[in-house]
Amino acid sequence: MKILVINSGSSSLKFQVIDSETERVLAKGLCERIGIDGRFTYKTDTGVSLKEPVPMKDHKQAVHTILDTLSDPDKGVIGEFSEIDVVGHRLVHGGEKFTGSVVISEEVIHAMTECNDLAPLHNPANLVGVEACRELMPDTLMVGVFDTAFNQTMEPKAFLYGLPYKYYERHKIRRYGFHGISHKYVSRRAAQFMGQDPGRVKTIVCHLGNGASICAVKYGQVVDNSMGFTPLEGLVMGTRCGDVDAGALEYLAKKEDLDIKQIVAILNQESGVLGISKNFSSDFRELKDAEIKYHEKATLAREIFAYRVAKYVGSYAAAMNGVDNIVFTAGIGENDSDIREEICSYLEYLGITIDEVKNREQAEAVKISDGTSRVNVLVIKTNEELEIAREAAAVAEGLV
């Protein structure tokens, strides 16, 4: 079957068309600056490539642009809209309501809307994409694939905070963890690559991008995830602070005369490696170039990032009472060999040794630990769109 994968943001919409039987990407692209001036990027596996301005006043018009292009006689990969069997939507936050992928119904939309306060930047934008597709493709099955669902196997000892229990009961304040779609794909791909049974191995996935998280996956189920109630907790990231003492925030608010909205903006948009490098950059490639030129704060930012990752990896090895695979993925994890090497230098006590030549290879999947290492260290390119397509296909097949 042909699956249209949609990842809707507030002013952008990424898409792919995937043949679920061959897992071949037939077409992919991006609608940007929706509601502003509109830009459309499109590419097919047959060599068609477009990058052009296209007016898109809203997400409905963006979806219309996608469908018109996909079914165009010269540029498209389908004859008509009806050839799309399922639309798989990436949905960020399902709270405790969703532990797996589901057919999107009015009840599901209502339940997701109730989670908007948990992900105010993501859920409303995701739902706009869902509504646009439902309006233009009313007879096509819509499946929601939640970024939080894979993490729902965490036990209360891992997901509860040290707050009065009544706040969990009243408001569901707890650790949810994110990047679940990526963590699920990568942990299973790692086991496949190593010829292992996913249900018999302990894997730590390091999803390191501008947003970054670590996930402990024991025997195929999540034990812990570094992101918390929101994607703000955990590692130092591109512009997010990660773990910070709440008492320091009260102190900062008083000293700088800031309200809670201003504090949250600082934590999400002005912190992380951007803030540590004194606003030099949140881009690790630029920080690396600056480090080579002896930019002291750029060096410090990269050091802090690597140190935090190593601390989480170590704590998750303890939480699972051992680890078989440590996997690096996402933009930084896949492409920054120096960061991988620095992180692994803290983990020699686990018996990890890195092959410096393998560590600089570029491939879909590569083992970078050498033959003497007691833990497999891998680099695997994440593929969230393929995981969404797999989930959507499984839901559709389950309805037959």
Steps between C-alpha positions, in 0.01 A plus 500: 500500500603863449542700822511879510700604807424848634698696759321830554656799675358846568623642166644194326393156383740216416377202301604170344320239292621151589411166344442288811582172324841603363557786751613709205460878524311596185499873573580743778498871562434799718253787508659796680387845607134403489288812552793724407637476145508122447789285381468150358773235471428168330702200381410157361693175470480539120707819500235775503614791715326829578582795721275796440283766664136388526236713676357303795272706720433207738567129557202398290653674201837340581344152500321587175836597347649169611214290363487691170873449451492133599226434243640723224544298174857624452628546855291266710527146634126422518216527251244646740447579870322169562825309440614618843377217724591650838627830637732459799525813716782568744333617821725622779313463828239239585538524877400177674205452267691339213747214535504419131397623156126546435245579234431872526137556596309789655562339840875488434506862388312601815744305718798656321355846543488433874877441480565838333614653829770230521645589158372847404757545221440160339154349554292785358723510190473121460121521521487772233671257261258223596195718436637618164550141383161385630326780313673430168509119535178417690494135390867426578600326824690732737735349760663686787851393606597655834852608594425420865341156448817288494600648837178392672662178626693703760414396856385749766843486665639651179224738394388655830659817635566564869194724520189445710319205341178700479644706215549186296145393581352841417714619212703197382828676569759231426781409263366414153818486293517595133661398170324167549453439126874540442598298807275213395633492145866529597494248786341237274723582204804461727389152606431406138842631390673299772293185437339523845151436630366845610323328789829371643733802491555818699547807283566866574402730214659845486278716279727802471369790293400858576249328727672208670399210722635171634279193524560173686332209320509168687375192317303715256332723759592848623638515853579872505527808280697815577225739386229559757161665535608712202792470255686757713636257758812287463802579287641840417370555146525754220300773675342309793662493841429139599519413870512805727425564867151652527626710790743672265208612287329673791831668586549608135144634476552719807845625396398581140135594574363234265158336493435128433436556129837673461676227698349226282606687186858521630506130587368393160643755258807666651670222693681175414818520295378831353493661843818335625690616191384855573258498205767389254290217355263211571640315196755237602679528166564869561602429859747238375653746253524760776658245735775439246564875507527490881164659577495431874122501554432291187741241638331515839153454344608183317674368813189551714281332238725191479532479878121508550446229238761277664337549843161391369648202318673392821184538708295302250757221490447482877119516466504199264778322695715492188494599135560311174469780244558875512370669187556853371242653268349830371690798361782524755507132591528392138746763377726622782771237547693717748199529732447122483864441585490744791183344642647151474820611675293527821371145455821300499395346833229316304772340291435722199773552243444690177643426154614846386473411130149354532395801709557722195304284256174628352238228455137419578626275781854442623660342806768737629623295799794268436525125548613526863209720615261335748216725382395551139512868403308581183404794283161457331313751290157552648196469276192629679298517177555130432403413858181706464422324172553160666273594787231636267513188283473275808193687623339480155573129469354443846166636380466244221 
